[in-house]
Amino acid sequence: MSTESAAAENESGQGPDAGPDTEAPVEAAETTEAAGDGTEEAAGTEEAAAQPSEAEAEIAAQRELRERIAQRKAAKDGPIAAGTKLSGTAADLLAAVRAVESGEKPAAAVFAKPEPAPEPRPAAAVPEPRPRTPAVPVAPVVDAGPDADTVAAVRAVLVEGGAPETLAVAAAAALGEGAEDLLREDPWQLLRVSGVRPEQADGFARALLGAECGPEDERRGRAVTVWLLEQAAVAGHTALDLPVLSEALGKRGVPDPDEAVQSAAAEGDAILFQDPVEDAPEPEPAEDGEDGEEEAERPVRILVGLERYALAEESLADGVARLINSAPKEGDSSGPDWETAAAAASGTTAELIRAAAAHRLVLHTGGEAARAEPLALASAAAGLGLRVCVAAHSADGRRRAAALLGADAPETATATIEGLLTQAQGPGRDADGALAVDLLVVLDAPQLDVDAAAMLVELLADGTCLVLSGDPGVLWSAGPGRIFADLLAAGICPRLASRTPDFGPIGELVSGIGIGELNQVEAPGKEVVIVPVRDGAEAVHRTVQLVADSVPRAIGVPAEETQVITPGHAGAAGTRVLNAALKERLNPGPGRFGGFDPGDRVVHVAGPGRIRPGRVVGADAEGLRLECDGEPVLVPKEQVERAVRHGWAVTGHQAVGLRWAAAVVVLPGDAAAALSRPWVYTAFGRGERHLSVVHGVDAALPRAVAEVAAKPRTTRLQRLVRAQVPGA
């Protein structure tokens, strides 16, 4: 590892100060932090669709999942009946919490009845090799959005309440038919619009309701409850502990948090759950009483979640259990000759092949070099006549997977997760609507959020083998959930850890970070370079120098193949300032197309946690024209501000799942608090041939690597799947 001097060039590269970081922490938990720099931006751009056809296809996929989940929910006893008063499970749970906390009743007396475990599905036979089923054409669902009359009516209500009329389209889309009447009846419904905060909704409500408006209003408590749960989802939680939510409601001026939660549950806006505390110590032996032995107290926790994520998590657990229970029976020798394929392989690859032969869910962990192992499994399965698909988080990951599979693999053998769900890529569906695959390998599995994972598993037929592979050390998904980590912890299926190390100085450095050690590494070819800086201005200057001159000259990697990564968008050396400086040096221009010029390097933010690197081609009356992953992309002009950013510099979350020839990681002093081991591990591992670290955080870097682990997320998946899989 070498260290460059801080000698300056004439080129300054310093941009205007972007001001303080505006990424809001999740206020529902107060003690949690936002899911990361990329998450905040992603949440702010959910309305900014990608190409219209992609958005429509994704809406169709989500609608299909919602219908299936709704059918499953209708077949079960609902935990809460909608109405004006809370009743049933929700009321019982809240009453139980009060009784236990007050000491009126022991926990055992309140929560004595365990949840029944569902009966396992009968096992399915090993899938026989069969001809590929062509994709069944599905007509795209066109979501035209709110009509002009609705938008006009909503705009009038917003103006009357003193809210920005620019929110009209978003409010009409979020609230649906009758949005204007709903806003008049319940002005706090404005909180359902992305970016609106409680204090802003309070002002809107005061303007419309006058003397009727007050903090004790039931409508306010219900809306703030939902808003806090939405903010928690942005931070990665699928549910919140009831005491945590109640505390946050109190801080938001809700006088009776319990009543607010009851109201939200009664209206069907939230769901309450009773979960056992799995890591609690064993209860003390009960004493004998007159009526016999009393049952020992059983610790429980009460969770509150939004229906969307609660049902998605339950659907995912159901689907995972269905796949696991469809594994072939022991001793069944029918089907493909997996053992011959395993004998031709070695190491972890052979173990992976044998695991896929006997099980329908397999988890595989490892670094970048270990990606070759699940891809070797896919090649072996294809050689046995099975229908195979490999899905990755990004188009870059898909390209790298296709390169390892070889030129003989068909185009349908690889896809992105988004492309697979929207049927834009991959093998398509069979006549029953399931994915036409016998083996699905998912790379970058830590990036699966609960929605995507639920939709994916729902599309797999019984008997399909699902292999989830990924590096558990990287940043988690931008959306809620921690699917890969929960399944690993649940112990419900084979878990294979790769023994293939990442080679070279960068691989050695990143491997050490993964176990909490920031080691000095030998880098004779300047594979790793540390550039110390004193402040943000110097960090920007040195970054421009590295990208435009030092790395191309010393390493041979051109500027267009070098990616700058920094912790946040704002700050003295955030993406905004860095991109302004890099544009000035690499592609100066007036920004005549909404701040962009032809040739500008950009990222198209297609949705939460999904970016597509590209370049500006031009612009016309329809919008900004880009080229992303070799494909033309048209971004409507009204979406450009939200959906397109300059892309010479990106955040760590935006860089997940992508690789470049060289990476320049910028660590300005004001970003020290944002550093964590997963962030450093992810950012430092993005360069294939070279890594430069613009280092201005001093001891904060080794401290983050050694001490700052990933922020915990509150989820239910681990317990749900354990309850459904015998012997977990």
C-alpha positions in Angstrom: 0.0 0.0 0.0 1.6 3.3 -1.1 0.9 6.8 0.1 1.0 9.8 -2.3 2.1 13.3 -1.2 -0.5 16.0 -1.1 1.2 18.1 -3.8 -1.4 20.2 -5.6 -2.0 20.9 -9.2 -3.2 24.2 -10.7 -6.6 22.6 -11.3 -8.6 23.4 -8.1 -11.7 21.2 -8.6 -13.4 22.7 -5.6 -17.1 23.1 -6.0 -19.6 25.1 -4.0 -20.4 23.9 -0.5 -23.5 21.8 -0.7 -24.4 22.5 2.8 -25.3 20.1 5.6 -26.3 16.6 4.8 -30.1 16.5 4.3 -30.6 12.8 4.6 -33.0 12.4 7.4 -32.6 9.6 9.9 -35.5 7.3 10.6 -37.5 9.0 13.3 -39.7 6.1 14.1 -36.9 4.4 16.1 -34.8 7.6 16.9 -31.9 5.3 17.8 -31.6 3.8 14.3 -30.0 5.5 11.3 -31.1 5.7 7.7 -30.3 2.8 5.6 -27.6 4.8 3.9 -26.9 7.5 1.5 -28.4 5.7 -1.4 -31.5 4.8 0.4 -32.6 8.4 1.1 -32.2 9.3 -2.5 -34.0 6.2 -3.6 -36.9 6.9 -1.3 -37.1 10.4 -2.8 -37.3 9.1 -6.3 -39.8 6.3 -6.0 -42.2 8.4 -8.0 -39.7 8.9 -10.7 -40.2 5.8 -12.9 -37.7 4.5 -15.3 -38.8 4.1 -18.9 -42.6 4.0 -19.0 -42.6 0.4 -20.2 -40.4 -0.7 -17.3 -42.6 1.1 -14.8 -45.8 -0.5 -16.2 -44.2 -4.0 -16.2 -43.1 -3.5 -12.6 -46.6 -2.3 -11.6 -48.0 -5.4 -13.2 -45.7 -7.7 -11.3 -46.4 -6.0 -8.0 -50.2 -6.1 -8.7 -50.0 -9.9 -9.4 -48.2 -10.4 -6.1 -50.7 -8.3 -4.2 -53.5 -10.4 -5.6 -51.9 -13.6 -4.6 -51.1 -12.3 -1.1 -54.6 -11.0 -0.7 -56.0 -14.5 -1.6 -53.7 -16.1 1.0 -54.7 -13.5 3.6 -58.4 -14.1 2.9 -57.9 -17.8 3.7 -56.5 -17.0 7.1 -58.0 -15.4 10.1 -57.2 -11.7 9.9 -55.4 -10.4 13.0 -57.4 -7.2 12.9 -60.9 -6.3 11.8 -61.3 -2.9 10.3 -63.7 -0.6 11.9 -64.0 2.4 14.2 -63.0 0.4 17.3 -60.1 -1.9 17.8 -61.1 -5.5 18.5 -59.8 -9.0 18.1 -56.1 -9.8 18.2 -54.9 -6.2 18.1 -57.0 -5.2 21.2 -56.0 -8.3 23.0 -52.3 -7.7 22.3 -52.3 -4.1 23.5 -54.3 -5.0 26.6 -51.8 -7.8 27.2 -48.9 -5.4 27.0 -50.5 -3.1 29.6 -51.3 -6.0 31.9 -47.8 -7.5 31.8 -46.1 -4.1 32.2 -48.3 -3.1 35.1 -47.8 -6.4 36.9 -51.5 -7.3 36.9 -50.8 -10.6 35.0 -47.8 -12.8 34.3 -46.8 -13.1 30.7 -47.5 -16.8 30.8 -51.2 -16.1 31.7 -51.5 -13.7 28.8 -49.5 -15.3 26.0 -49.8 -18.9 26.8 -51.1 -20.1 23.5 -48.4 -20.7 20.9 -49.0 -20.1 17.2 -49.8 -23.4 15.4 -47.2 -24.5 12.9 -48.6 -25.1 9.4 -48.6 -28.5 8.0 -45.8 -29.1 5.5 -46.6 -29.5 1.9 -46.0 -32.9 0.4 -42.6 -33.3 -1.2 -42.3 -33.0 -4.9 -40.2 -35.2 -7.2 -36.9 -34.1 -8.6 -37.7 -32.1 -11.8 -36.9 -34.1 -14.9 -35.1 -32.4 -17.7 -37.7 -31.0 -20.1 -37.7 -28.7 -23.1 -37.6 -25.0 -22.5 -41.0 -23.4 -22.2 -41.3 -20.2 -24.1 -42.5 -17.1 -22.3 -46.2 -16.6 -22.2 -46.9 -13.1 -23.7 -48.5 -10.8 -21.2 -50.1 -7.5 -22.3 -48.5 -4.6 -20.5 -50.6 -2.9 -17.8 -50.7 0.8 -18.6 -50.9 3.0 -15.6 -52.0 6.3 -17.0 -51.8 8.0 -13.6 -54.4 10.3 -12.1 -56.6 12.1 -14.6 -56.4 15.8 -15.1 -59.7 16.6 -13.4 -58.6 14.8 -10.2 -55.2 16.6 -10.2 -56.9 19.9 -10.7 -59.3 19.3 -7.8 -56.4 18.2 -5.5 -54.4 21.3 -6.6 -57.2 23.5 -5.5 -57.3 21.9 -2.0 -53.6 22.2 -1.7 -53.6 25.9 -2.5 -56.4 26.4 -0.1 -54.4 24.8 2.7 -51.2 26.6 1.8 -49.4 23.5 0.5 -47.2 23.6 -2.6 -49.4 22.9 -5.7 -46.5 21.0 -7.2 -47.6 18.1 -4.9 -50.9 17.7 -6.8 -49.9 14.9 -9.1 -48.1 13.0 -6.3 -51.0 13.4 -3.9 -53.6 12.4 -6.5 -51.6 9.3 -7.3 -51.0 8.4 -3.6 -54.6 8.9 -2.4 -56.4 7.6 -5.5 -60.0 8.3 -6.5 -61.7 11.0 -4.4 -58.3 12.4 -3.2 -59.6 15.9 -2.9 -62.5 14.9 -0.6 -60.1 12.7 1.4 -57.8 15.6 2.0 -60.6 17.8 3.2 -61.9 15.2 5.6 -58.4 14.2 6.8 -55.7 16.7 5.9 -53.0 14.6 7.5 -53.4 12.2 4.7 -51.0 14.5 3.0 -48.3 12.6 4.9 -48.8 9.7 2.4 -47.0 11.9 -0.2 -43.3 11.2 -0.3 -41.2 14.0 1.3 -44.0 15.6 3.4 -43.2 15.8 7.1 -45.6 16.0 10.1 -45.0 19.6 10.8 -45.9 20.5 7.2 -49.0 18.4 7.3 -50.0 20.1 10.6 -49.8 23.5 8.9 -52.0 22.2 6.1 -54.5 20.8 8.5 -54.7 24.1 10.5 -55.4 26.0 7.4 -58.3 23.7 6.4 -59.8 22.8 9.7 -59.2 25.9 11.8 -60.2 25.5 15.4 -61.0 21.8 14.9 -57.4 21.0 14.4 -55.3 19.8 17.4 -52.6 17.4 18.4 -55.2 15.1 20.1 -57.0 14.6 16.8 -57.4 10.9 16.1 -56.8 11.4 12.4 -53.4 13.0 13.2 -52.3 10.2 15.5 -53.2 7.6 12.9 -51.5 9.4 10.1 -48.3 10.0 12.1 -48.2 6.3 13.1 -48.3 5.3 9.4 -45.7 7.9 8.5 -43.3 6.7 11.2 -43.7 3.1 10.0 -43.0 4.3 6.5 -39.8 6.1 7.7 -38.8 2.9 9.5 -39.2 1.0 6.2 -36.8 3.5 4.5 -34.3 2.5 7.2 -34.8 -1.2 6.4 -37.3 -2.3 9.1 -40.3 -4.3 8.2 -41.9 -3.7 11.7 -41.2 -1.8 14.9 -41.3 -2.8 18.5 -44.5 -1.3 20.0 -42.5 0.6 22.8 -40.2 2.1 20.2 -43.1 3.3 18.1 -44.9 4.6 21.1 -41.9 6.6 22.2 -41.5 8.1 18.7 -45.2 9.1 18.6 -44.8 10.9 21.9 -41.8 12.8 20.5 -44.0 13.8 17.6 -46.6 15.4 19.9 -49.2 12.5 19.9 -50.7 12.7 23.4 -51.9 9.1 23.5 -49.6 6.8 21.5 -51.5 3.6 22.4 -54.7 5.1 21.1 -53.0 6.2 17.9 -51.7 2.7 17.3 -55.1 1.2 18.1 -56.7 3.6 15.6 -54.2 2.8 12.8 -54.7 -0.9 13.4 -58.5 -0.6 13.5 -58.5 1.2 10.2 -56.3 -1.5 8.6 -53.3 0.9 8.2 -51.1 -1.2 10.5 -50.9 -4.7 11.9 -49.9 -5.9 15.3 -47.9 -9.1 15.9 -47.0 -11.2 18.9 -43.6 -12.7 18.5 -41.7 -14.8 21.1 -38.3 -13.4 22.3 -36.1 -16.1 20.9 -32.8 -15.0 22.6 -34.4 -14.6 26.0 -33.0 -16.7 28.9 -34.9 -19.8 29.9 -37.7 -19.0 32.3 -37.3 -20.0 36.0 -39.0 -23.3 36.9 -42.5 -22.7 38.0 -43.6 -23.4 41.6 -46.4 -25.9 42.3 -49.6 -24.3 43.4 -52.9 -25.7 44.7 -54.2 -26.2 41.2 -51.0 -27.9 40.0 -47.9 -26.7 38.4 -48.1 -23.2 37.0 -46.8 -22.5 33.5 -43.5 -20.6 33.3 -43.6 -17.1 31.9 -42.9 -16.9 28.2 -41.3 -13.7 27.1 -42.9 -12.0 24.0 -42.5 -8.8 22.0 -45.3 -6.8 20.3 -44.4 -5.6 16.9 -46.3 -3.1 14.6 -45.9 -3.1 10.9 -47.4 -1.8 7.7 -49.7 -4.3 6.0 -47.7 -4.2 2.8 -44.5 -5.4 4.3 -46.1 -7.7 6.8 -48.0 -9.6 4.1 -44.9 -9.6 1.9 -42.8 -11.1 4.7 -45.4 -13.7 5.4 -45.8 -14.5 1.7 -42.0 -14.9 1.5 -42.0 -17.3 4.5 -44.8 -19.3 3.0 -43.0 -19.5 -0.3 -39.7 -20.5 1.2 -41.3 -23.3 3.2 -43.1 -24.5 0.1 -39.9 -24.8 -1.8 -38.1 -26.5 1.0 -40.9 -29.0 1.5 -40.9 -29.8 -2.2 -37.4 -31.3 -2.1 -37.0 -34.9 -3.3 -37.4 -37.7 -0.8 -34.2 -39.2 0.5 -33.1 -42.1 -1.6 -34.9 -41.0 -4.7 -32.5 -41.8 -7.6 -34.7 -40.5 -10.4 -33.9 -37.3 -12.2 -30.6 -35.8 -13.4 -27.3 -37.4 -12.7 -26.1 -34.8 -10.2 -23.4 -37.0 -8.7 -21.6 -37.3 -12.0 -21.6 -33.5 -12.3 -20.4 -33.1 -8.7 -17.6 -35.6 -9.3 -16.3 -33.5 -12.2 -16.1 -30.4 -10.0 -14.1 -29.8 -6.8 -14.2 -27.9 -3.5 -17.2 -25.7 -2.7 -18.5 -26.1 -6.3 -18.9 -29.8 -5.8 -20.6 -29.3 -2.5 -22.9 -26.8 -4.1 -23.9 -29.2 -6.8 -24.7 -32.0 -4.3 -26.7 -29.5 -2.1 -28.8 -28.4 -5.1 -29.5 -32.0 -6.0 -30.9 -32.8 -2.6 -32.5 -29.5 -1.5 -34.7 -26.8 -3.0 -33.2 -23.8 -1.1 -29.4 -23.4 -0.8 -27.5 -20.5 0.6 -24.0 -19.7 -0.6 -21.6 -17.0 0.8 -18.4 -15.7 -0.5 -16.6 -12.7 -2.1 -16.2 -11.6 -5.7 -14.0 -14.6 -6.7 -16.6 -17.0 -5.2 -19.2 -15.9 -7.7 -17.7 -18.5 -10.1 -19.0 -21.3 -7.9 -22.8 -20.8 -8.3 -22.2 -20.0 -12.0 -20.4 -23.4 -12.3 -23.4 -25.0 -10.7 -25.7 -23.3 -13.3 -23.5 -24.5 -16.1 -23.5 -28.1 -14.7 -27.3 -28.0 -14.4 -27.7 -26.7 -17.9 -25.5 -29.6 -19.1 -27.9 -32.0 -17.4 -30.8 -30.6 -19.4 -32.3 -28.4 -16.8 -33.8 -25.0 -17.4 -31.4 -22.5 -15.7 -31.4 -18.8 -15.1 -28.8 -16.6 -13.2 -30.2 -13.3 -11.8 -28.0 -10.4 -10.6 -28.7 -7.1 -8.9 -27.4 -4.9 -11.7 -26.8 -5.0 -15.4 -23.1 -5.0 -14.7 -23.5 -8.0 -12.5 -25.5 -9.7 -15.3 -22.7 -9.0 -17.8 -20.1 -10.5 -15.5 -22.3 -13.5 -14.9 -22.8 -14.0 -18.7 -19.0 -13.7 -19.2 -18.4 -16.6 -16.7 -21.1 -18.7 -18.2 -19.5 -18.5 -21.6 -20.6 -17.6 -25.1 -22.6 -20.8 -25.5 -25.1 -19.8 -22.8 -28.3 -18.3 -24.3 -29.3 -14.7 -23.5 -32.2 -15.9 -21.5 -29.8 -17.7 -19.1 -29.1 -14.4 -17.3 -31.2 -11.5 -16.1 -31.3 -8.7 -13.6 -33.8 -9.2 -10.7 -35.9 -6.3 -12.0 -35.8 -7.8 -15.6 -36.8 -11.2 -14.3 -39.8 -9.9 -12.3 -41.0 -7.7 -15.2 -40.4 -10.4 -17.8 -38.2 -8.0 -19.8 -35.3 -10.5 -19.4 -34.8 -14.2 -18.6 -36.7 -17.3 -19.6 -40.2 -16.0 -19.2 -43.2 -17.8 -17.7 -44.7 -21.2 -18.3 -48.3 -21.9 -18.9 -49.1 -21.8 -15.2 -47.5 -18.3 -14.8 -44.4 -19.6 -13.0 -40.9 -18.8 -14.1 -39.9 -21.4 -16.7 -36.8 -22.6 -14.7 -35.7 -25.7 -12.8 -32.8 -23.9 -11.2 -32.6 -20.2 -10.3 -29.3 -18.8 -9.1 -29.6 -15.3 -7.5 -26.3 -13.4 -7.1 -26.0 -10.3 -4.9 -28.6 -11.9 -2.6 -28.0 -9.3 0.3 -29.6 -6.7 -2.1 -33.0 -8.5 -2.1 -35.6 -6.5 -0.2 -38.8 -8.1 1.1 -41.0 -7.0 -1.8 -38.6 -8.3 -4.5 -37.9 -11.5 -2.6 -41.6 -12.2 -2.1 -42.4 -11.7 -5.7 -39.5 -13.8 -6.8 -40.4 -16.8 -4.6 -44.0 -16.5 -5.5 -43.1 -17.1 -9.1 -41.2 -20.3 -8.5 -43.1 -23.6 -9.0 -42.9 -26.5 -6.6 -39.7 -28.4 -7.1 -37.7 -25.5 -8.4 -34.3 -25.1 -6.8 -33.4 -21.6 -5.6 -29.8 -20.8 -4.8 -29.1 -17.5 -3.1 -25.5 -16.4 -3.3 -23.9 -13.3 -2.0 -21.3 -11.6 0.2 -22.8 -11.0 3.7 -20.2 -8.3 4.4 -21.7 -5.7 1.9 -24.3 -3.1 2.6 -27.8 -4.5 2.9 -30.7 -3.8 0.6 -32.0 -0.3 0.0 -35.5 -1.5 0.6 -36.9 -3.0 3.9 -35.8 -6.4 5.1 -32.6 -8.3 5.5 -33.6 -11.4 3.6 -30.3 -13.1 3.1 -29.1 -12.5 6.7 -32.4 -13.8 8.1 -32.4 -17.0 6.0 -28.7 -17.6 7.0 -29.6 -17.2 10.7 -32.7 -19.3 10.5 -30.8 -22.5 9.8 -33.5 -24.0 7.6 -31.4 -25.2 4.6 -27.8 -25.9 3.6 -25.4 -23.0 4.0 -22.1 -23.2 2.1 -19.3 -20.8 2.8 -16.9 -20.5 -0.1 -13.2 -21.3 0.5 -12.2 -19.3 -2.6 -10.4 -16.1 -1.5 -10.3 -12.8 -3.3 -6.8 -12.5 -4.7 -4.4 -9.5 -5.0 -3.8 -6.5 -2.8 -7.4 -5.2 -3.0 -8.8 -8.7 -2.2 -6.4 -9.0 0.8 -7.4 -5.5 2.0 -11.1 -6.1 1.7 -11.0 -9.6 3.3 -9.3 -8.1 6.3 -12.0 -5.4 6.5 -14.6 -8.1 6.5 -13.3 -9.4 9.8 -12.8 -6.0 11.4 -9.1 -5.5 10.5 -7.7 -2.6 8.4 -4.3 -4.1 7.4 -1.4 -2.7 5.5 -1.0 -4.7 2.2 1.9 -4.9 -0.2 0.9 -3.3 -3.5 4.0 -3.4 -5.8 1.9 -2.3 -8.8 0.2 0.5 -7.0 -3.0 -1.5 -6.7 -3.8 0.4 -3.5 -2.9 4.0 -2.9 -3.6 6.2 0.1 -3.9 10.0 -0.5 -4.0 11.9 2.8 -5.9 15.3 2.8 -6.5 18.0 5.3 -10.0 19.2 4.5 -12.9 18.8 2.0 -11.6 21.3 -0.5 -8.3 19.4 -0.8 -10.2 16.1 -1.0 -12.1 17.5 -4.0 -9.0 18.8 -5.7 -7.0 15.5 -5.2 -10.0 13.4 -6.4 -10.1 15.4 -9.7 -6.4 15.0 -10.1 -6.5 11.2 -9.5 -9.4 10.6 -11.9 -8.2 13.0 -14.7 -4.5 12.4 -14.5 -2.8 10.2 -12.0 -4.8 6.9 -12.4 -4.8 7.1 -16.3 -1.1 7.9 -16.4 0.2 5.5 -13.6 -2.3 2.7 -13.8 -3.5 2.9 -17.4 -7.2 3.1 -16.5 -9.0 5.9 -18.4 -11.2 8.4 -16.5 -14.4 6.9 -18.0 -13.6 3.5 -16.3 -12.8 5.1 -12.9 -15.6 5.6 -10.3 -15.6 8.0 -7.4 -17.4 6.8 -4.3 -18.2 8.9 -1.2 -20.4 8.5 1.8 -23.1 11.1 1.0 -24.6 13.5 -1.5 -24.1 16.6 0.6 -21.1 18.0 2.5 -17.8 19.5 1.4 -16.9 16.5 -0.6 -20.2 14.8 -1.3 -21.4 13.7 -4.7 -22.8 17.1 -5.6 -19.6 19.0 -5.1 -17.4 16.2 -6.6 -19.6 15.8 -9.7 -19.6 19.6 -10.3 -15.8 19.6 -10.1 -15.4 16.5 -12.2 -17.7 17.8 -14.9 -15.8 21.1 -15.0 -12.6 19.1 -15.7 -13.8 16.2 -17.9 -16.9 17.6 -19.8 -17.3 21.3 -19.2 -20.5 22.9 -20.5 -23.4 25.2 -19.7 -25.8 22.3 -18.7 -28.3 23.4 -21.2 -30.5 20.3 -20.8 -31.7 20.8 -17.2 -28.1 21.0 -15.9 -26.8 18.3 -18.3 -24.8 18.3 -21.5 -24.2 15.6 -24.1 -21.4 13.4 -23.0 -22.1 13.9 -19.2 -21.6 10.8 -17.1 -24.9 10.2 -15.2 -26.7 7.6 -13.2 -30.4 7.0 -13.8 -32.2 6.3 -10.5 -34.8 3.8 -11.6 -36.1 3.1 -8.1 -35.0 2.4 -4.5 -31.5 0.8 -4.6 -31.5 0.6 -8.4 -29.2 2.8 -10.5 -28.1 2.5 -14.1 -24.9 4.2 -15.1 -25.0 5.9 -18.4 -24.2 9.0 -20.5 -26.3 11.9 -21.8 -27.0 11.6 -25.5 -29.2 14.6 -26.0 -32.6 16.1 -25.2 -35.8 17.1 -27.0 -39.4 18.0 -26.2 -40.0 14.5 -24.8 -37.2 14.6 -22.2 -33.6 13.7 -21.6 -32.1 10.9 -23.7 -29.5 8.7 -22.2 -27.6 5.6 -23.1 -27.5 3.1 -20.1 -26.0 -0.4 -20.4 -25.9 0.0 -24.1 -29.7 0.7 -24.3 -31.4 4.0 -25.1 -33.4 5.5 -22.2 -35.8 8.4 -22.4 -36.4 10.2 -19.1 -39.5 12.5 -19.3 -38.5 16.1 -18.6 -40.7 16.3 -15.5 -38.7 13.4 -14.0 -35.2 14.5 -14.8 -34.6 16.4 -11.6 -35.5 13.4 -9.5 -34.4 10.5 -11.6 -31.0 11.6 -13.1 -27.8 12.7 -11.3 -24.3 13.2 -12.6 -22.5 10.0 -12.1 -18.7 10.6 -11.9 -19.2 10.3 -8.1 -21.8 8.0 -6.4 -22.6 7.0 -2.9 -21.6 3.6 -1.4 -25.2 2.3 -1.5 -25.5 3.3 -5.2 -22.2 1.4 -5.9 -23.4 -1.9 -4.5 -23.5 -4.7 -7.1 -21.3 -2.7 -9.5 -17.6 -3.0 -10.3 -15.2 -0.7 -12.2 -11.6 -1.0 -13.3 -10.6 1.6 -10.8 -12.3 3.1 -7.7 -11.4 6.4 -5.9 -13.0 6.3 -2.4 -13.3 9.8 -0.9 -13.4 10.0 2.9 -13.7 13.7 3.9 -13.5 14.7 7.6 -17.2 15.6 7.8 -18.2 12.1 6.7 -16.5 10.2 9.6 -19.9 9.6 11.4 -21.3 7.9 8.3 -18.6 5.2 8.1 -19.2 1.6 9.1 -17.6 -1.7 8.4 -20.1 -2.7 5.7 -19.8 0.7 4.0 -16.0 0.6 3.9 -16.1 -3.1 2.9 -18.4 -2.3 0.0 -16.7 0.9 -1.2 -13.2 -0.5 -1.1 -14.2 -3.6 -3.0 -15.6 -1.8 -6.1 -12.3 -1.5 -8.0 -11.0 -4.5 -9.9 -7.5 -3.3 -10.7 -6.9 -0.2 -8.6 -8.1 1.5 -5.4 -7.2 5.0 -4.3 -8.4 6.2 -0.9 -8.6 10.0 -0.4 -8.2 9.8 3.3 -9.3 12.7 5.6 -10.9 10.9 8.5 -7.7 9.9 10.4 -8.5 7.3 13.2 -12.2 7.2 12.3 -11.5 4.8 9.5 -9.9 2.0 11.5 -12.4 2.6 14.3 -15.3 2.2 11.9 -13.8 -1.0 10.5 -13.2 -2.5 13.9 -16.2 -1.3 15.9 -19.1 0.0 13.7 -21.1 -3.0 12.4 -24.3 -2.8 10.4 -27.2 -1.2 12.1 -29.8 -3.8 13.2 -33.1 -4.1 11.3 -36.3 -5.2 12.9 -37.7 -8.0 10.8 -39.9 -11.1 11.3 -38.7 -13.4 8.5 -36.3 -15.5 10.6 -39.0 -16.5 13.1 -41.7 -17.0 10.4 -39.7 -19.5 8.4 -38.5 -21.4 11.4 -42.1 -21.9 12.4 -42.9 -23.4 9.1 -39.9 -25.7 8.4 -39.8 -28.8 10.6 -36.5 -29.3 12.4 -35.2 -25.8 11.7 
